[in-house]
């Protein structure tokens, strides 16, 4: 795992719990624009490395904290991990899998992205004010922010019963009911795998029925409008499943694309690694590692016309760049670095 992430970075190891290590962090923060930390609230303050401590010496510092529940509120003292953020942010329940661990570390990864957005926003504000600030990211906040059905249900509270009565299902389970999926928003089993299909509009649905050889269903009272298709979802899914089960995913995809019906194969890891779209977009990158040789890793998803954001160096070993960074940024000589290593303040 460590060899596949943290590309294009330098790695230093400093034990900030030691007096010497805390001093190094303070010196580095004086020369930095942004500091990012994800310790529980109050931990870094014990070593004089909290937001107020470091910003007192560098008022322009953007200090970014990522924690489970943020630095305010009744739960701010609690520690958390990805699965806890997904649970408390309602994502696991909304996904219909409250009794199973999530398959993707969504909270960790997306919270990091919002930390980057916060840091950029704070740097932009600093350009006008000259002052840095504390960017406080709560993983639970981020998960709730992405829990569309939660705040949609809250906003539609007064009409909730009416919506449920008309659709025959609650709004929050509209697209996520695994027991009763919708015929126009579903993953179907083909002969050699799965394919997801979206025929949400009447036009898409009509073309879909034509493709599967059931044009008579276009005017069928069970399927001739969205509400009818929701109420008769099980019948619709059964009809479509029978047609898809006799064909390969390639065949289904080709027929649907020809009729401009949104679809996509459910790809396993092997198919992902040979995906021509991902390859064309530069999402497969290779960089040299000093010990492991060429390492293939993931490219950066943000593409910019005026900058090359490709991978130029693989994940460094822990402490690989400690001496170089301390020499170049802080002016430490070999003797001082050797002394700090002897004291186990750095690696």
C-alpha positions as CSV (number, residue, x, y, z in Angstrom):
1,X,0.0,0.0,0.0
2,X,2.6,2.7,0.9
3,X,4.3,2.2,-2.5
4,X,1.2,3.1,-4.4
5,X,0.3,6.5,-2.8
6,X,2.0,9.8,-1.9
7,X,3.5,10.2,-5.4
8,X,5.4,13.4,-6.1
9,X,6.1,14.0,-2.4
10,X,9.2,14.2,-0.2
11,X,9.1,12.2,3.0
12,X,10.7,13.3,6.3
13,X,10.2,11.7,9.7
14,X,10.2,14.0,12.7
15,X,9.1,12.9,16.2
16,X,7.2,16.0,17.3
17,X,6.7,14.5,20.8
18,X,10.4,15.2,21.5
19,X,11.6,18.8,22.3
20,X,13.9,18.8,19.3
21,X,11.3,17.4,17.0
22,X,8.7,20.0,18.0
23,X,11.3,22.7,17.4
24,X,11.8,21.4,13.9
25,X,8.1,21.4,13.1
26,X,7.9,25.0,14.4
27,X,10.8,26.0,12.2
28,X,9.3,24.4,9.2
29,X,5.9,26.0,9.8
30,X,7.5,29.4,9.8
31,X,8.7,28.8,6.2
32,X,5.4,27.1,5.1
33,X,2.2,28.2,3.5
34,X,0.1,25.3,4.6
35,X,0.2,22.7,7.4
36,X,-2.1,19.7,7.3
37,X,-2.7,17.5,10.3
38,X,-5.2,14.8,11.2
39,X,-4.6,14.1,14.9
40,X,-7.4,14.1,17.5
41,X,-8.2,17.5,18.9
42,X,-5.8,18.7,21.5
43,X,-3.0,16.3,20.7
44,X,-0.6,18.7,19.0
45,X,-1.4,21.5,21.5
46,X,0.4,19.4,24.1
47,X,3.7,19.9,22.3
48,X,3.0,23.6,21.4
49,X,2.1,22.8,17.8
50,X,-1.6,23.7,17.8
51,X,-3.1,26.3,15.5
52,X,-2.8,29.2,17.8
53,X,0.8,28.3,18.7
54,X,2.1,28.1,15.1
55,X,0.0,30.9,13.7
56,X,1.4,33.2,16.4
57,X,4.8,32.8,14.9
58,X,3.6,32.7,11.2
59,X,0.4,34.7,10.9
60,X,0.1,33.8,7.2
61,X,0.0,30.0,7.9
62,X,-3.0,28.1,6.7
63,X,-3.5,25.4,9.4
64,X,-5.7,22.5,8.1
65,X,-7.1,20.0,10.6
66,X,-8.9,16.8,9.5
67,X,-10.7,15.0,12.3
68,X,-13.7,12.7,12.7
69,X,-16.1,15.3,14.2
70,X,-14.2,18.6,13.8
71,X,-12.9,21.0,16.5
72,X,-16.3,22.2,17.8
73,X,-19.5,20.5,18.9
74,X,-20.2,17.9,21.6
75,X,-18.3,15.1,19.8
76,X,-15.2,17.0,19.0
77,X,-13.1,15.1,21.5
78,X,-13.9,11.7,20.0
79,X,-11.5,9.9,17.6
80,X,-12.9,8.4,14.4
81,X,-12.0,6.4,11.3
82,X,-13.5,6.2,7.9
83,X,-16.2,3.6,8.8
84,X,-17.3,5.7,11.8
85,X,-17.7,8.9,9.6
86,X,-19.7,7.0,7.0
87,X,-21.9,5.5,9.8
88,X,-22.5,8.8,11.6
89,X,-22.9,10.8,8.4
90,X,-25.7,8.5,7.3
91,X,-23.9,7.1,4.3
92,X,-24.0,3.5,5.3
93,X,-27.7,3.6,5.9
94,X,-28.4,5.5,2.7
95,X,-26.5,2.9,0.8
96,X,-28.7,0.2,2.1
97,X,-25.8,-1.6,3.9
98,X,-26.0,-0.6,7.6
99,X,-24.8,-4.0,8.7
100,X,-21.7,-4.2,6.4
101,X,-18.4,-2.3,6.4
102,X,-18.1,0.1,3.4
103,X,-16.3,-1.2,0.4
104,X,-14.5,2.1,-0.3
105,X,-12.7,4.5,2.1
106,X,-15.0,7.3,1.0
107,X,-14.8,9.4,4.1
108,X,-11.0,9.4,4.2
109,X,-10.5,10.2,0.6
110,X,-13.2,12.8,0.1
111,X,-12.4,14.6,3.4
112,X,-8.9,15.0,2.1
113,X,-10.2,16.6,-1.1
114,X,-12.3,19.1,1.0
115,X,-9.2,19.9,3.0
116,X,-7.4,20.8,-0.2
117,X,-10.4,23.0,-1.2
118,X,-10.3,24.7,2.2
119,X,-6.6,25.3,2.0
120,X,-6.8,26.8,-1.5
121,X,-9.7,29.0,-0.4
122,X,-7.7,30.2,2.7
123,X,-4.7,30.9,0.5
124,X,-6.9,33.0,-1.8
125,X,-8.2,34.9,1.1
126,X,-4.7,35.4,2.5
127,X,-3.8,37.1,-0.8
128,X,-6.3,39.8,0.1
129,X,-5.8,40.0,3.9
130,X,-2.3,38.8,4.5
131,X,-3.5,36.5,7.2
132,X,-3.8,32.7,7.4
133,X,-6.5,30.8,9.3
134,X,-7.6,27.5,10.7
135,X,-9.4,25.2,8.2
136,X,-11.5,22.8,10.3
137,X,-12.6,19.6,8.4
138,X,-15.0,17.2,10.0
139,X,-15.3,13.8,8.3
140,X,-18.8,13.5,9.5
141,X,-19.7,16.9,8.1
142,X,-18.3,15.8,4.7
143,X,-20.3,12.6,4.7
144,X,-23.5,14.4,5.6
145,X,-22.7,17.0,2.8
146,X,-22.7,14.1,0.3
147,X,-25.8,12.4,1.8
148,X,-28.2,13.9,-0.8
149,X,-31.2,11.8,0.3
150,X,-30.8,12.9,3.9
151,X,-31.2,16.6,3.3
152,X,-33.6,16.0,0.4
153,X,-35.8,14.1,2.8
154,X,-35.6,16.9,5.4
155,X,-36.4,19.6,2.8
156,X,-39.4,17.6,1.6
157,X,-40.7,16.8,5.1
158,X,-44.1,18.3,4.7
159,X,-44.7,16.4,1.4
160,X,-43.0,13.2,2.5
161,X,-46.3,11.2,3.0
162,X,-47.7,12.4,-0.3
163,X,-44.5,11.5,-2.2
164,X,-44.5,8.0,-0.6
165,X,-48.1,7.5,-1.4
166,X,-47.7,8.4,-5.1
167,X,-44.5,6.5,-5.7
168,X,-45.1,3.5,-3.4
169,X,-41.7,4.0,-1.8
170,X,-40.0,6.6,0.3
171,X,-38.0,9.3,-1.3
172,X,-34.7,8.2,0.3
173,X,-35.1,4.7,-1.0
174,X,-36.2,5.8,-4.5
175,X,-33.0,4.8,-6.2
176,X,-31.3,2.7,-3.5
177,X,-33.8,0.0,-2.6
178,X,-31.7,-3.1,-3.2
179,X,-34.7,-5.4,-2.6
180,X,-36.8,-3.7,-5.2
181,X,-34.6,-1.9,-7.7
182,X,-36.0,0.3,-10.5
183,X,-36.1,-1.0,-14.1
184,X,-34.8,2.3,-15.4
185,X,-32.0,2.6,-12.8
186,X,-30.4,-0.7,-12.2
187,X,-27.5,-3.1,-12.5
188,X,-28.4,-6.1,-14.6
189,X,-26.7,-9.5,-14.9
190,X,-25.6,-10.5,-18.4
191,X,-24.0,-13.8,-19.5
192,X,-20.5,-12.6,-18.6
193,X,-20.9,-9.9,-16.0
194,X,-23.0,-6.9,-15.0
195,X,-24.1,-3.7,-16.7
196,X,-25.8,-0.7,-15.3
197,X,-28.5,1.1,-17.3
198,X,-30.2,4.4,-16.8
199,X,-33.3,5.1,-18.9
200,X,-34.8,7.8,-16.6
201,X,-36.7,10.0,-19.1
202,X,-39.6,8.9,-21.2
203,X,-37.6,9.3,-24.3
204,X,-34.8,7.1,-23.0
205,X,-37.3,4.5,-21.7
206,X,-39.1,4.3,-25.1
207,X,-35.8,3.8,-26.9
208,X,-34.9,1.1,-24.3
209,X,-38.1,-0.8,-24.9
210,X,-37.5,-0.7,-28.6
211,X,-34.0,-2.1,-28.2
212,X,-35.2,-5.1,-26.1
213,X,-37.9,-5.8,-28.7
214,X,-40.8,-4.7,-26.4
215,X,-42.2,-1.6,-28.1
216,X,-45.7,-2.5,-26.9
217,X,-44.6,-1.6,-23.3
218,X,-44.2,2.0,-24.3
219,X,-47.9,2.5,-24.1
220,X,-48.6,-0.2,-21.5
221,X,-50.3,1.3,-18.5
222,X,-47.8,-0.3,-16.2
223,X,-44.9,1.5,-17.7
224,X,-46.2,4.5,-19.7
225,X,-45.0,7.1,-17.1
226,X,-42.4,7.4,-14.4
227,X,-44.8,6.8,-11.5
228,X,-46.2,3.7,-13.2
229,X,-42.7,2.4,-13.8
230,X,-41.8,2.9,-10.1
231,X,-45.0,1.2,-8.9
232,X,-44.5,-1.8,-11.2
233,X,-40.7,-1.9,-10.8
234,X,-40.5,-5.6,-10.1
235,X,-42.3,-6.6,-13.3
236,X,-40.2,-4.2,-15.3
237,X,-36.9,-5.5,-13.9
238,X,-38.0,-9.1,-14.6
239,X,-38.7,-8.3,-18.3
240,X,-35.4,-6.5,-18.8
241,X,-33.4,-9.1,-16.9
242,X,-34.7,-11.8,-19.1
243,X,-33.5,-10.0,-22.2
244,X,-30.1,-9.0,-20.8
245,X,-29.4,-12.5,-19.4
246,X,-29.2,-14.0,-22.9
247,X,-26.5,-11.5,-24.0
248,X,-22.9,-10.5,-23.2
249,X,-22.1,-7.1,-21.6
250,X,-20.4,-6.1,-24.8
251,X,-23.4,-6.9,-26.9
252,X,-25.8,-5.1,-24.5
253,X,-23.5,-2.1,-24.3
254,X,-23.1,-1.8,-28.1
255,X,-26.9,-1.9,-28.7
256,X,-27.7,0.6,-26.0
257,X,-25.0,3.0,-27.1
258,X,-26.3,2.9,-30.6
259,X,-29.7,4.1,-29.3
260,X,-28.1,6.7,-27.0
261,X,-29.2,5.0,-23.8
262,X,-26.8,5.7,-20.9
263,X,-25.0,2.5,-19.7
264,X,-21.8,1.1,-18.5
265,X,-20.2,-2.2,-17.6
266,X,-19.5,-3.0,-13.9
267,X,-15.8,-3.5,-14.2
268,X,-13.6,-5.6,-12.0
269,X,-10.0,-4.7,-11.2
270,X,-8.6,-6.5,-14.2
271,X,-11.0,-4.6,-16.6
272,X,-10.2,-1.3,-14.9
273,X,-6.5,-1.7,-15.4
274,X,-7.0,-2.1,-19.2
275,X,-9.6,0.5,-19.5
276,X,-8.8,2.6,-22.6
277,X,-10.6,5.7,-21.3
278,X,-8.6,5.8,-18.1
279,X,-5.4,5.2,-20.0
280,X,-6.1,8.0,-22.4
281,X,-6.9,10.3,-19.5
282,X,-3.5,9.5,-17.9
283,X,-4.9,7.7,-14.9
284,X,-2.2,4.9,-15.2
285,X,1.1,6.4,-14.3
286,X,4.5,4.8,-13.8
287,X,7.4,6.3,-11.7
288,X,10.7,4.9,-10.6
289,X,11.1,3.8,-7.0
290,X,14.7,3.6,-5.6
291,X,14.1,0.1,-4.1
292,X,11.2,-1.4,-5.9
293,X,11.9,-0.2,-9.4
294,X,9.1,1.0,-11.7
295,X,5.8,1.4,-9.7
296,X,2.5,1.8,-11.5
297,X,0.2,4.1,-9.6
298,X,-2.9,6.2,-10.1
299,X,-2.7,9.5,-12.0
300,X,-4.2,12.7,-10.7
301,X,-7.9,13.2,-11.7
302,X,-7.7,17.0,-12.1
303,X,-6.6,17.9,-15.6
304,X,-5.4,21.5,-16.3
305,X,-4.7,23.1,-19.6
306,X,-1.8,25.1,-18.2
307,X,-0.1,22.6,-16.0
308,X,1.3,19.1,-16.2
309,X,0.1,17.2,-13.1
310,X,1.6,13.8,-14.0
311,X,3.4,11.5,-11.6
312,X,7.2,12.2,-11.7
313,X,8.3,10.3,-8.5
314,X,7.0,7.3,-6.7
315,X,6.0,7.2,-3.0
316,X,9.2,7.9,-1.0
317,X,10.4,5.7,1.8
318,X,9.7,7.1,5.3
319,X,12.5,9.5,6.1
320,X,14.0,9.3,2.7
321,X,14.2,13.1,2.4
322,X,14.7,14.1,6.0
323,X,18.3,15.2,5.6
324,X,17.8,17.0,2.3
325,X,14.8,19.0,3.5
326,X,16.4,20.0,6.8
327,X,19.5,21.1,5.0
328,X,17.8,23.0,2.2
329,X,15.0,24.6,4.3
330,X,16.5,25.1,7.7
331,X,20.2,25.1,6.9
332,X,21.1,22.2,9.2
333,X,24.5,20.7,8.7
334,X,25.5,17.0,8.8
335,X,26.6,17.2,12.4
336,X,23.3,18.6,13.6
337,X,21.3,16.0,11.6
338,X,23.5,13.2,13.0
339,X,22.8,14.5,16.6
340,X,19.1,14.7,16.0
341,X,19.1,11.1,14.7
342,X,21.1,10.1,17.8
343,X,18.3,11.6,19.9
344,X,15.7,9.9,17.8
345,X,14.0,13.2,17.0
346,X,14.2,12.4,13.3
347,X,14.6,9.4,11.1
